[in-house]
Amino acid sequence: MSPHWWRWVASTDSLTARLIAAGGARRFSVRLLRQRVGYPFADEARALGIDAKRYVWQREVALCLDGSPWVVARSVAPLATLRGQRLYALGERSLGSWLFRQPGLDRRPLEVTDNLPRFIAADSLWGRRSVFRHGRLALLVQEYFLPAMADELGLPSR
């Protein structure tokens, strides 16, 4: 992986804030693709330390600049850990803008992949995921960087 991509993929700060800064005059927006209750993928259940037949909240979004998706993301949390969090009410607001304001937030190590996202038909150059914990909340956040972002920022392909 090039150092240019590594700065994006390995960053542990808010991806929303990084996209807004990199976008310059471009307008940042979140496009809600899907939000529902269902079962996690087997690897998601393992990452969260839960049984694969346990219901989870799932949220899938595109992070866009001037309407063009730069990143697609999927967040998964066991329903039992959501009490009082009201994440389902985020709508087309950034999860990161809420998440990084939480005191005592614990982020587990990042996992990097060059696999394509399974929740949407999209090419991606790199993906990453990590589990966040805040009080009772356990939240797996998965983000996939799209070719449009690479093109706009002049980042190299793999």
Order of alpha helices (4+ residues) and beta strands (2+ residues): alpha-alpha-beta-alpha-beta-beta-alpha-beta-beta-beta-beta-alpha
